[in-house]
Each structure stands twice: as structure tokens, then as C-alpha cells.
Amino acid sequence: MSIGPAFTTQTYTGQWTWNSQSLDPNPTSLSDPSPESQAINNGEFRTDSRNWSGASILELASADLQGQPASKLFAVMATGDTIHVVQANNNSNWSDYTLTATPTQDASGISWSLPVNRDSGTGQASNGQTTTITFTVAVDPGEQTPARSCTDYDLDGYKLHSMPIQIFLSSSTVGPEVAWCQYCHEIFVTNEPTPPSG
């Protein structure tokens, strides 16, 4: 009998606005009735059941409320990964889900469909409330998987990080503003201090 390497987990967090409206099967035009295309607004999420308790599909915009793209995260998620949804200003409203299949990006490119099973939860945010969503992704250290890296650059040659979180340093610290990327795990400078004149 052989025992394989233990799985480790990594977590990623973002915020989306809950929208209890039904999924729109025609996000681009009346000539695109494909059922896999579910149009939703930027920074929001919906479910196929229009509630949290009966959901078998979580539909999330490709970017969160802060405009940070989440497509690279959704693309690496797999069956068994977990999702925790909680109302941002009321943690008594929450739901836990387990992914039952690989997420798929809708034909419109606007959003992603995440097939899930609801494991537990209580309550539900009212329509339009901000929710905090935590994704826990299993990582097998025994598998050779490509390193995750942010590869896009702006016109000035600076790397465009996919999921940055601002790092708040001591108020007495004088120096550049820095952030940490949840996707590639790099720490980088977001704003350099202006040198004194003269």
C-alpha cells in the first residue's frame, strides 16, 4: 500500500453583489440564445434557483466589485474545491458549497458558471447586498502543474497583476505603497513616493 502526497489548500477572497434575478440566457443579442451564456452585471453573482439554499449553479461575474479579474482563479478550480459565501455586513447570512464539476466560462465571456452542491448555511442576503466569497482550492504537491504567473503588462512595461490586495504598512513608514497578488503570490510596488523637490 502506498500513500500519496497530502493535499494542501490555498484560499482566495473577493466581493460580489448578490442579485436574486434570474439568469439571462441571452447576454449579447437576440440572435444568441445559447443557454450556456448567462449575462450578469460586473461585480455581481446570481444562482440558477434565485436563492442560496437551492442553488446548483453559482454564476459569478468574471471580475469582482473592485474590478479585479477572477477568470484565472475559476480556470484552475476543480471538483471538490469549496466556496464560502457570506453577507459582508451580516455574517449570520452564509452558505457553504462544494464544486461538483469544473467551472466554465460562458460564451459571452461576461461570467463563469460554477456547478455546486450546498453543504450548509443559514439565511440569505437581500437583493443588492455585498457578499464576501472565499474560494478554497486544493493543491496536490505531487503533481507537476504549471506555475501560476501574471503575464500581462501595461504600456509602461509594468506587470498587471490579476488579484492584488493592498498591504497597509505602519503609518510611520515612509516609502512606496505595496500590494500582494492572490493569484501569483508576488509582492509588488503599486505607487512610488514622489521625491522631494529642490
Residue frames as a rotation matrix with the C-alpha (Angstrom) as fourth column:
MET 1
0.581 0.814 0.000 0.00
0.814 -0.581 0.000 0.00
0.000 0.000 -1.000 0.00
SER 2
-0.613 -0.762 0.211 1.31
0.762 -0.640 -0.098 3.45
0.210 0.101 0.973 -0.88
ILE 3
0.356 0.673 -0.648 0.15
0.776 -0.600 -0.197 6.75
-0.521 -0.433 -0.736 0.47
GLY 4
0.157 -0.244 0.957 0.24
0.825 -0.500 -0.263 9.68
0.542 0.831 0.123 -1.91
PRO 5
-0.845 -0.527 0.089 1.25
0.418 -0.755 -0.505 13.24
0.333 -0.390 0.858 -1.00
ALA 6
-0.229 0.772 -0.593 -1.14
0.816 -0.179 -0.550 15.14
-0.531 -0.610 -0.589 1.21
PHE 7
0.078 0.346 0.935 -3.21
0.791 -0.592 0.154 17.84
0.607 0.727 -0.320 -0.40
THR 8
-0.698 -0.211 -0.684 -2.71
0.580 -0.728 -0.367 21.41
-0.420 -0.653 0.630 0.70
THR 9
0.331 0.875 0.353 -5.14
0.943 -0.295 -0.154 24.26
-0.031 0.384 -0.923 0.17
GLN 10
-0.889 -0.457 -0.019 -4.95
0.455 -0.888 0.066 27.88
-0.047 0.050 0.998 -0.88
THR 11
0.080 0.964 -0.255 -7.70
0.879 -0.189 -0.438 30.44
-0.470 -0.189 -0.862 -0.31
TYR 12
-0.875 -0.220 0.432 -8.74
0.429 -0.766 0.478 33.43
0.226 0.604 0.765 -2.40
THR 13
-0.190 0.806 -0.560 -11.26
0.797 -0.206 -0.567 36.09
-0.573 -0.555 -0.604 -1.39
GLY 14
-0.938 -0.018 0.347 -13.25
0.232 -0.777 0.586 38.71
0.259 0.630 0.732 -3.28
GLN 15
-0.535 0.798 -0.279 -16.54
0.105 -0.265 -0.959 40.59
-0.838 -0.542 0.057 -3.07
TRP 16
-0.879 0.402 0.257 -19.54
0.289 0.018 0.957 40.35
0.380 0.915 -0.132 -5.40
THR 17
-0.659 0.736 0.157 -23.04
-0.722 -0.559 -0.408 41.87
-0.212 -0.382 0.899 -5.19
TRP 18
-0.760 0.472 0.447 -25.86
0.390 0.881 -0.268 39.36
-0.520 -0.030 -0.853 -4.74
ASN 19
-0.613 0.625 -0.483 -28.58
-0.787 -0.535 0.306 39.65
-0.067 0.568 0.820 -7.42
SER 20
-0.520 0.480 0.707 -31.68
-0.097 0.789 -0.607 37.47
-0.849 -0.384 -0.364 -6.99
GLN 21
0.274 0.601 -0.750 -32.86
-0.853 -0.208 -0.478 38.00
-0.444 0.771 0.456 -10.56
SER 22
0.761 0.059 0.646 -32.98
0.155 0.951 -0.268 35.02
-0.630 0.304 0.715 -12.90
LEU 23
-0.358 -0.929 0.089 -30.08
0.203 0.015 0.979 34.25
-0.911 0.369 0.183 -15.18
ASP 24
0.437 0.452 -0.777 -30.35
-0.595 -0.502 -0.627 35.83
-0.674 0.737 0.050 -18.62
PRO 25
0.304 -0.322 0.897 -29.86
0.444 0.881 0.165 33.24
-0.843 0.348 0.410 -21.36
ASN 26
0.482 -0.073 0.873 -29.20
0.852 -0.196 -0.486 35.94
0.207 0.978 -0.032 -23.97
PRO 27
0.286 -0.404 -0.869 -26.44
0.652 -0.583 0.486 38.33
-0.702 -0.705 0.097 -22.86
THR 28
-0.665 -0.728 -0.167 -25.32
0.356 -0.506 0.786 39.77
-0.657 0.463 0.596 -26.17
SER 29
-0.714 0.474 -0.515 -28.20
-0.696 -0.558 0.452 39.90
-0.073 0.682 0.728 -28.64
LEU 30
0.263 0.907 0.329 -31.46
-0.758 0.405 -0.512 38.20
-0.597 -0.114 0.794 -29.55
SER 31
0.602 -0.092 -0.793 -29.51
-0.650 0.520 -0.554 36.15
0.463 0.849 0.253 -32.09
ASP 32
-0.511 -0.816 -0.270 -27.51
-0.398 0.503 -0.767 34.47
0.762 -0.284 -0.582 -29.29
PRO 33
0.425 0.816 0.391 -29.99
-0.763 0.091 0.639 32.28
0.486 -0.571 0.662 -27.36
SER 34
-0.135 -0.538 -0.832 -27.36
-0.024 0.841 -0.540 29.78
0.991 -0.053 -0.127 -26.14
PRO 35
0.811 0.576 -0.100 -28.33
0.066 0.080 0.995 28.54
0.581 -0.814 0.027 -22.66
GLU 36
0.313 -0.763 -0.566 -24.70
0.940 0.333 0.071 28.46
0.134 -0.554 0.821 -21.52
SER 37
-0.591 -0.496 0.636 -24.45
0.453 -0.857 -0.247 32.24
0.667 0.142 0.731 -21.88
GLN 38
0.325 0.693 -0.643 -25.59
0.926 -0.095 0.366 33.85
0.193 -0.714 -0.673 -18.65
ALA 39
-0.199 -0.402 0.894 -25.35
0.338 -0.884 -0.323 37.62
0.920 0.238 0.312 -18.69
ILE 40
0.559 0.320 -0.765 -24.86
0.829 -0.233 0.508 39.35
-0.015 -0.918 -0.396 -15.38
ASN 41
0.905 -0.186 0.382 -23.57
-0.121 -0.975 -0.188 42.76
0.407 0.124 -0.905 -14.44
ASN 42
-0.056 -0.998 -0.033 -19.96
-0.029 0.035 -0.999 43.47
0.998 -0.055 -0.031 -13.48
GLY 43
-0.775 -0.463 0.430 -19.13
-0.402 -0.164 -0.901 42.51
0.487 -0.871 -0.059 -9.92
GLU 44
-0.025 0.819 0.574 -22.26
-0.989 0.061 -0.131 40.52
-0.142 -0.571 0.808 -9.15
PHE 45
-0.968 -0.192 -0.160 -23.36
-0.219 0.960 0.173 36.93
0.120 0.203 -0.972 -8.74
ARG 46
0.038 0.999 0.020 -26.61
-0.994 0.035 0.104 35.05
0.103 -0.024 0.994 -9.19
THR 47
-0.737 -0.195 0.647 -27.79
-0.292 0.955 -0.045 31.44
-0.609 -0.222 -0.761 -8.86
ASP 48
-0.887 0.412 -0.208 -29.93
-0.045 0.372 0.927 29.19
0.459 0.832 -0.311 -11.01
SER 49
-0.340 0.779 -0.527 -32.52
0.880 0.461 0.114 28.96
0.332 -0.425 -0.842 -8.22
ARG 50
0.035 0.253 0.967 -32.60
0.073 -0.966 0.250 32.72
0.997 0.062 -0.053 -7.47
ASN 51
0.841 0.116 0.528 -31.71
-0.498 -0.211 0.841 31.89
0.209 -0.971 -0.119 -3.85
TRP 52
-0.156 -0.976 0.149 -28.78
-0.961 0.115 -0.252 30.44
0.229 -0.183 -0.956 -1.89
SER 53
-0.135 0.105 0.985 -30.38
-0.689 0.705 -0.169 27.34
-0.712 -0.702 -0.023 -0.40
GLY 54
0.632 0.506 0.587 -31.48
0.016 0.748 -0.663 25.69
-0.775 0.429 0.465 -3.64
ALA 55
0.495 -0.456 -0.739 -28.55
-0.829 -0.502 -0.246 26.66
-0.259 0.735 -0.627 -5.82
SER 56
0.664 -0.400 0.632 -26.86
0.410 0.901 0.141 24.11
-0.626 0.165 0.762 -8.06
ILE 57
0.130 -0.638 0.759 -25.11
0.895 -0.253 -0.367 26.79
0.426 0.727 0.538 -10.15
LEU 58
0.348 -0.137 -0.927 -23.32
0.446 -0.846 0.293 29.87
-0.824 -0.516 -0.234 -8.86
GLU 59
0.446 -0.158 0.881 -22.95
0.841 -0.263 -0.473 32.41
0.307 0.952 0.016 -11.65
LEU 60
0.380 -0.415 -0.827 -20.20
0.515 -0.648 0.562 34.94
-0.768 -0.639 -0.033 -10.95
ALA 61
0.979 -0.112 -0.171 -19.06
-0.200 -0.693 -0.693 37.91
-0.041 0.712 -0.701 -12.99
SER 62
0.611 -0.791 -0.033 -15.57
0.585 0.479 -0.654 37.49
0.533 0.380 0.756 -14.41
ALA 63
-0.540 -0.744 0.394 -14.38
0.205 -0.570 -0.796 40.40
0.817 -0.349 0.460 -12.24
ASP 64
-0.267 0.413 -0.871 -15.22
0.963 0.158 -0.220 41.24
0.047 -0.897 -0.440 -8.63
LEU 65
0.719 0.667 -0.198 -16.64
0.685 -0.728 0.035 44.51
-0.121 -0.161 -0.980 -7.27
GLN 66
0.365 -0.683 -0.632 -13.18
-0.004 -0.680 0.733 46.11
-0.931 -0.265 -0.251 -7.28
GLY 67
0.769 0.000 -0.639 -12.78
-0.623 -0.224 -0.749 45.23
-0.143 0.975 -0.172 -10.96
GLN 68
-0.315 -0.920 0.233 -10.16
-0.826 0.387 0.410 42.57
-0.467 -0.063 -0.882 -10.28
PRO 69
0.132 0.370 -0.920 -10.41
-0.835 0.541 0.098 39.72
0.534 0.755 0.380 -12.81
ALA 70
0.030 -0.038 0.999 -11.11
-0.791 0.609 0.047 36.29
-0.611 -0.792 -0.012 -11.34
SER 71
0.744 0.352 -0.568 -11.05
-0.656 0.543 -0.524 34.21
0.124 0.762 0.635 -14.53
LYS 72
-0.154 -0.881 -0.447 -7.59
-0.609 0.441 -0.659 32.77
0.778 0.171 -0.604 -13.82
LEU 73
-0.680 -0.005 0.734 -8.83
-0.687 0.357 -0.634 31.52
-0.258 -0.934 -0.246 -10.46
PHE 74
0.344 0.911 0.227 -12.01
-0.710 0.411 -0.572 29.98
-0.614 0.035 0.788 -11.85
ALA 75
0.513 -0.176 -0.840 -10.00
-0.750 0.384 -0.539 28.31
0.417 0.907 0.065 -14.63
VAL 76
-0.515 -0.795 -0.321 -7.89
-0.485 0.579 -0.655 26.30
0.707 -0.181 -0.684 -12.13
MET 77
-0.320 0.468 0.824 -10.70
-0.877 0.182 -0.444 25.28
-0.358 -0.865 0.352 -9.78
ALA 78
-0.657 0.042 -0.752 -11.81
-0.380 0.844 0.379 21.64
0.651 0.535 -0.539 -9.83
THR 79
0.377 0.846 -0.378 -14.36
-0.140 0.455 0.879 19.25
0.915 -0.279 0.290 -8.37
GLY 80
0.313 -0.192 -0.930 -14.14
0.846 0.502 0.181 19.18
0.432 -0.843 0.320 -4.58
ASP 81
-0.811 -0.531 0.244 -12.96
0.388 -0.802 -0.455 22.78
0.438 -0.275 0.856 -4.13
THR 82
-0.097 0.799 -0.594 -15.13
0.991 0.021 -0.132 24.76
-0.093 -0.601 -0.794 -1.72
ILE 83
-0.548 0.067 0.834 -16.85
0.270 -0.929 0.253 28.15
0.792 0.363 0.491 -1.78
HIS 84
-0.348 0.410 -0.843 -17.99
0.907 -0.081 -0.413 30.15
-0.238 -0.909 -0.343 1.26
VAL 85
-0.385 0.337 0.859 -20.47
0.371 -0.796 0.478 32.97
0.845 0.502 0.182 0.66
VAL 86
-0.224 0.318 -0.921 -21.31
0.955 -0.119 -0.273 35.42
-0.196 -0.941 -0.277 3.45
GLN 87
0.696 0.487 0.528 -23.12
0.550 -0.834 0.044 38.75
0.461 0.260 -0.848 3.55
ALA 88
-0.191 -0.930 0.315 -20.40
0.453 -0.368 -0.812 41.35
0.871 -0.012 0.492 4.09
ASN 89
-0.591 -0.015 0.806 -22.23
-0.506 -0.772 -0.386 43.28
0.628 -0.636 0.449 6.83
ASN 90
0.281 0.691 0.666 -24.12
-0.955 0.273 0.120 40.37
-0.098 -0.669 0.736 8.44
ASN 91
-0.607 -0.690 -0.393 -22.21
-0.737 0.674 -0.045 37.12
0.296 0.263 -0.918 8.96
SER 92
-0.429 0.544 0.722 -25.35
-0.349 0.637 -0.687 35.30
-0.833 -0.546 -0.084 10.09
ASN 93
0.764 0.620 -0.178 -26.29
-0.374 0.203 -0.905 35.01
-0.525 0.758 0.387 6.41
TRP 94
-0.271 -0.931 -0.245 -23.95
-0.877 0.134 0.461 32.49
-0.397 0.340 -0.853 4.81
SER 95
0.890 0.449 0.075 -23.74
-0.378 0.821 -0.428 29.36
-0.254 0.353 0.901 2.65
ASP 96
-0.239 -0.950 0.201 -21.04
-0.623 0.309 0.719 26.76
-0.745 0.047 -0.665 2.04
TYR 97
0.827 0.469 -0.310 -20.79
-0.519 0.425 -0.741 24.94
-0.216 0.774 0.595 -1.29
THR 98
-0.115 -0.830 0.545 -18.65
-0.038 0.552 0.833 22.22
-0.993 0.075 -0.095 -2.83
LEU 99
-0.133 -0.018 -0.991 -17.78
-0.942 -0.310 0.132 22.37
-0.309 0.951 0.024 -6.51
THR 100
0.347 0.375 0.860 -19.27
-0.177 0.926 -0.333 19.35
-0.921 -0.036 0.388 -8.35
ALA 101
0.581 -0.217 0.785 -17.66
0.793 0.367 -0.486 19.97
-0.183 0.905 0.385 -11.75
THR 102
-0.522 -0.853 -0.003 -15.12
0.809 -0.496 0.316 22.20
-0.271 0.163 0.949 -13.44
PRO 103
0.115 0.544 -0.831 -16.25
0.147 -0.837 -0.527 25.85
-0.982 -0.061 -0.176 -13.81
THR 104
-0.192 -0.117 0.974 -17.00
0.971 0.121 0.206 27.01
-0.142 0.986 0.091 -17.35
GLN 105
-0.734 -0.059 -0.676 -16.77
0.028 -0.998 0.056 30.48
-0.678 0.022 0.735 -18.80
ASP 106
0.293 0.937 0.191 -19.96
0.364 0.075 -0.928 31.49
-0.884 0.342 -0.319 -20.54
ALA 107
0.119 -0.222 0.968 -19.93
0.989 0.115 -0.095 32.12
-0.090 0.968 0.233 -24.27
SER 108
0.872 0.282 0.400 -20.34
0.335 -0.940 -0.069 35.83
0.356 0.194 -0.914 -23.65
GLY 109
-0.183 -0.983 -0.031 -17.14
0.592 -0.085 -0.802 35.99
0.785 -0.165 0.597 -21.57
ILE 110
0.081 0.314 0.946 -19.09
-0.435 -0.843 0.317 38.06
0.897 -0.437 0.068 -19.04
SER 111
0.281 0.169 0.945 -19.33
-0.958 0.109 0.265 35.43
-0.058 -0.980 0.193 -16.32
TRP 112
-0.726 -0.519 -0.452 -18.50
-0.492 0.850 -0.186 31.91
0.481 0.088 -0.872 -15.10
SER 113
0.499 0.865 -0.048 -20.81
-0.656 0.413 0.632 29.05
0.567 -0.284 0.773 -14.16
LEU 114
-0.676 -0.702 0.223 -19.74
-0.655 0.434 -0.619 27.11
0.339 -0.564 -0.753 -11.06
PRO 115
0.214 0.766 -0.607 -21.69
-0.247 0.643 0.725 23.84
0.945 -0.005 0.327 -10.55
VAL 116
-0.699 -0.475 0.534 -22.10
-0.572 -0.077 -0.817 23.27
0.429 -0.877 -0.218 -6.81
ASN 117
0.048 0.692 -0.720 -23.75
0.528 0.594 0.606 21.31
0.848 -0.410 -0.337 -4.06
ARG 118
0.113 0.043 0.993 -24.83
-0.619 -0.778 0.104 23.28
0.777 -0.627 -0.061 -0.99
ASP 119
-0.458 -0.422 -0.782 -23.32
0.293 0.759 -0.581 21.73
0.839 -0.495 -0.224 2.14
SER 120
-0.119 0.396 -0.911 -24.67
0.987 -0.056 -0.153 24.02
-0.112 -0.917 -0.384 4.87
GLY 121
-0.821 -0.180 0.541 -25.73
0.277 -0.956 0.102 27.55
0.499 0.233 0.835 5.61
THR 122
-0.168 0.799 -0.577 -28.31
0.924 -0.076 -0.374 29.80
-0.343 -0.596 -0.726 7.18
GLY 123
0.299 0.390 -0.871 -30.18
0.177 -0.920 -0.350 32.86
-0.938 -0.050 -0.344 5.97
GLN 124
-0.005 -0.277 0.961 -29.55
0.999 0.030 0.014 34.78
-0.033 0.960 0.277 2.79
ALA 125
-0.781 -0.307 -0.544 -28.56
0.300 -0.948 0.105 38.33
-0.548 -0.081 0.833 1.87
SER 126
0.403 0.901 -0.159 -31.29
0.327 -0.304 -0.895 40.54
-0.855 0.309 -0.417 0.48
ASN 127
0.525 -0.144 0.839 -31.05
0.851 0.047 -0.524 41.62
0.036 0.988 0.147 -3.13
GLY 128
0.691 -0.304 0.656 -28.26
0.073 -0.873 -0.483 44.14
0.719 0.382 -0.581 -3.82
GLN 129
0.893 -0.377 0.244 -26.19
-0.319 -0.151 0.936 43.33
-0.316 -0.914 -0.255 -0.71
THR 130
0.189 -0.920 -0.343 -22.40
-0.849 0.022 -0.528 42.98
0.494 0.391 -0.777 -0.93
THR 131
0.987 0.069 0.146 -21.14
-0.131 0.868 0.478 39.47
-0.094 -0.491 0.866 -0.23
THR 132
0.036 -0.999 0.018 -17.66
-0.977 -0.032 0.211 38.22
-0.210 -0.025 -0.977 0.55
ILE 133
0.944 0.281 -0.174 -16.81
-0.323 0.896 -0.304 34.98
0.071 0.343 0.937 -1.24
THR 134
0.029 -0.943 0.331 -13.89
-0.874 0.137 0.466 32.77
-0.485 -0.303 -0.820 -0.23
PHE 135
0.778 0.116 -0.618 -12.67
-0.496 0.717 -0.490 30.07
0.386 0.688 0.615 -2.61
THR 136
0.213 -0.711 0.670 -10.59
-0.693 0.373 0.616 27.22
-0.688 -0.596 -0.414 -1.16
VAL 137
0.668 -0.070 -0.741 -8.62
-0.673 0.368 -0.642 25.40
0.318 0.927 0.199 -3.84
ALA 138
0.785 -0.379 0.491 -6.94
-0.023 0.773 0.634 22.03
-0.619 -0.509 0.598 -3.27
VAL 139
0.477 -0.733 -0.486 -3.33
-0.848 -0.237 -0.475 21.73
0.233 0.638 -0.734 -4.42
ASP 140
0.971 -0.196 0.134 -1.58
0.161 0.958 0.239 18.38
-0.175 -0.211 0.962 -4.85
PRO 141
0.461 -0.859 -0.221 2.18
-0.714 -0.507 0.482 18.90
-0.527 -0.065 -0.848 -4.30
GLY 142
-0.130 -0.520 0.844 2.85
0.085 0.843 0.532 15.57
-0.988 0.141 -0.066 -6.02
GLU 143
0.561 0.387 0.732 1.50
0.747 0.146 -0.649 16.77
-0.358 0.911 -0.207 -9.34
GLN 144
-0.647 -0.759 -0.073 3.58
0.599 -0.565 0.567 18.78
-0.472 0.323 0.821 -11.75
THR 145
0.492 0.847 0.203 1.42
0.838 -0.398 -0.372 21.79
-0.234 0.353 -0.906 -12.52
PRO 146
-0.054 -0.517 0.855 2.43
0.691 -0.637 -0.341 24.96
0.721 0.572 0.391 -14.34
ALA 147
-0.646 -0.222 -0.730 3.42
0.705 -0.541 -0.459 27.82
-0.293 -0.811 0.506 -12.06
ARG 148
0.486 0.846 0.221 0.77
0.874 -0.475 -0.103 30.50
0.017 0.243 -0.970 -11.90
SER 149
-0.559 -0.698 -0.447 2.12
0.649 -0.704 0.288 33.80
-0.516 -0.129 0.847 -13.04
CYS 150
0.603 0.678 -0.421 0.70
0.282 -0.675 -0.682 37.10
-0.746 0.293 -0.598 -14.18
THR 151
-0.228 -0.750 0.621 1.97
0.800 0.219 0.559 37.69
-0.555 0.624 0.550 -17.70
ASP 152
0.471 0.449 0.759 0.22
0.811 -0.560 -0.172 40.85
0.348 0.697 -0.628 -18.91
TYR 153
-0.471 -0.690 -0.550 1.97
0.795 -0.602 0.074 44.25
-0.382 -0.402 0.832 -18.93
ASP 154
0.630 0.663 -0.404 0.80
0.433 -0.732 -0.526 47.83
-0.644 0.156 -0.749 -19.36
LEU 155
0.890 -0.222 0.399 2.18
0.301 -0.373 -0.878 50.33
0.344 0.901 -0.265 -21.88
ASP 156
0.584 -0.695 0.419 4.90
-0.770 -0.637 0.016 51.42
0.255 -0.332 -0.908 -19.45
GLY 157
-0.121 -0.669 -0.733 6.13
-0.374 0.715 -0.591 47.85
0.920 0.203 -0.337 -19.03
TYR 158
-0.629 -0.051 0.776 4.71
-0.776 0.099 -0.623 47.28
-0.045 -0.994 -0.102 -15.54
LYS 159
-0.914 0.267 -0.305 3.18
0.209 0.955 0.211 43.90
0.348 0.129 -0.929 -14.78
LEU 160
-0.253 0.917 0.309 -0.62
-0.811 -0.375 0.449 43.82
0.527 -0.137 0.838 -14.50
HIS 161
-0.986 -0.137 0.097 -1.43
-0.168 0.771 -0.615 41.58
0.009 -0.622 -0.783 -11.53
SER 162
-0.555 0.803 -0.218 -4.70
0.166 0.364 0.917 39.66
0.815 0.473 -0.335 -11.64
MET 163
0.502 0.788 -0.357 -5.82
0.446 0.117 0.887 39.70
0.741 -0.604 -0.293 -8.00
PRO 164
-0.527 -0.821 0.220 -3.93
0.254 -0.399 -0.881 42.36
0.811 -0.408 0.419 -5.98
ILE 165
0.656 0.604 -0.453 -4.63
0.645 -0.136 0.752 43.15
0.392 -0.785 -0.479 -2.33
GLN 166
0.365 -0.510 0.779 -3.22
-0.293 -0.857 -0.424 46.34
0.884 -0.074 -0.462 -0.81
ILE 167
0.106 -0.430 -0.897 -0.74
0.874 0.470 -0.123 45.83
0.474 -0.771 0.425 2.04
PHE 168
0.758 0.226 0.612 -1.10
-0.037 -0.922 0.386 48.51
0.651 -0.315 -0.690 4.70
LEU 169
-0.164 -0.920 -0.356 2.22
0.616 0.186 -0.765 49.35
0.770 -0.345 0.536 6.31
SER 170
-0.093 0.049 -0.994 2.80
0.946 -0.306 -0.103 51.22
-0.310 -0.951 -0.018 9.57
SER 171
0.829 0.516 0.218 1.59
0.557 -0.798 -0.230 54.83
0.055 0.312 -0.949 9.41
SER 172
0.656 -0.651 -0.383 5.08
-0.221 -0.650 0.727 55.95
-0.722 -0.392 -0.570 10.40
THR 173
-0.047 -0.687 0.726 6.63
0.625 0.546 0.557 54.21
-0.779 0.480 0.403 7.43
VAL 174
0.390 0.081 -0.917 7.75
-0.553 -0.776 -0.304 56.44
-0.736 0.626 -0.257 4.58
GLY 175
-0.731 -0.630 0.262 8.06
-0.182 0.550 0.815 54.54
-0.657 0.548 -0.517 1.36
PRO 176
-0.783 0.415 -0.463 6.19
-0.507 0.006 0.862 53.08
0.361 0.910 0.206 -1.60
GLU 177
0.132 0.878 0.460 2.70
-0.891 0.308 -0.332 51.59
-0.434 -0.367 0.823 -1.44
VAL 178
-0.838 -0.478 -0.263 2.81
-0.543 0.779 0.313 47.82
0.056 0.405 -0.912 -1.92
ALA 179
0.325 0.943 0.067 0.36
-0.937 0.331 -0.111 45.01
-0.126 -0.027 0.992 -2.64
TRP 180
-0.684 -0.432 0.588 0.26
-0.377 0.899 0.221 41.21
-0.624 -0.070 -0.778 -2.75
CYS 181
-0.293 0.555 -0.779 -1.25
-0.906 0.100 0.412 39.27
0.306 0.826 0.474 -5.66
GLN 182
0.148 0.451 0.880 -3.56
-0.712 0.666 -0.222 36.40
-0.686 -0.594 0.420 -4.63
TYR 183
0.937 0.280 -0.210 -3.01
-0.341 0.602 -0.722 34.72
-0.076 0.748 0.659 -7.98
CYS 184
0.565 -0.782 -0.264 0.78
0.059 0.358 -0.932 34.66
0.823 0.511 0.249 -8.48
HIS 185
0.806 -0.144 -0.574 1.75
0.592 0.184 0.785 35.44
-0.007 -0.972 0.233 -4.84
GLU 186
-0.250 -0.887 0.388 4.11
0.802 -0.415 -0.431 38.27
0.543 0.203 0.815 -5.78
ILE 187
0.413 0.242 -0.878 4.55
0.685 -0.718 0.124 41.37
-0.600 -0.653 -0.463 -3.61
PHE 188
-0.252 -0.449 0.858 4.96
0.930 -0.357 0.086 44.47
0.267 0.819 0.507 -5.74
VAL 189
-0.757 -0.091 -0.647 5.03
0.328 -0.910 -0.255 48.28
-0.565 -0.405 0.718 -5.62
THR 190
0.082 0.869 0.488 1.77
0.988 -0.005 -0.157 49.99
-0.134 0.495 -0.858 -6.59
ASN 191
0.848 0.201 0.491 2.78
0.291 -0.950 -0.115 53.62
0.443 0.240 -0.864 -6.03
GLU 192
-0.085 -0.962 -0.260 6.22
0.929 0.018 -0.370 55.11
0.360 -0.273 0.892 -5.58
PRO 193
0.443 0.226 -0.868 6.65
0.663 -0.735 0.146 58.16
-0.604 -0.640 -0.475 -3.33
THR 194
0.798 -0.145 0.585 7.37
0.371 -0.647 -0.666 61.46
0.475 0.749 -0.462 -5.06
PRO 195
-0.113 -0.909 -0.401 10.93
0.974 -0.021 -0.226 62.58
0.197 -0.416 0.887 -4.33
PRO 196
0.410 0.234 -0.882 11.23
0.575 -0.816 0.050 65.97
-0.708 -0.528 -0.469 -2.60
SER 197
0.768 -0.094 0.633 11.78
0.528 -0.465 -0.710 68.90
0.362 0.880 -0.308 -4.93
GLY 198
0.829 -0.501 0.249 14.89
-0.540 -0.832 0.123 71.03
0.146 -0.236 -0.961 -4.87
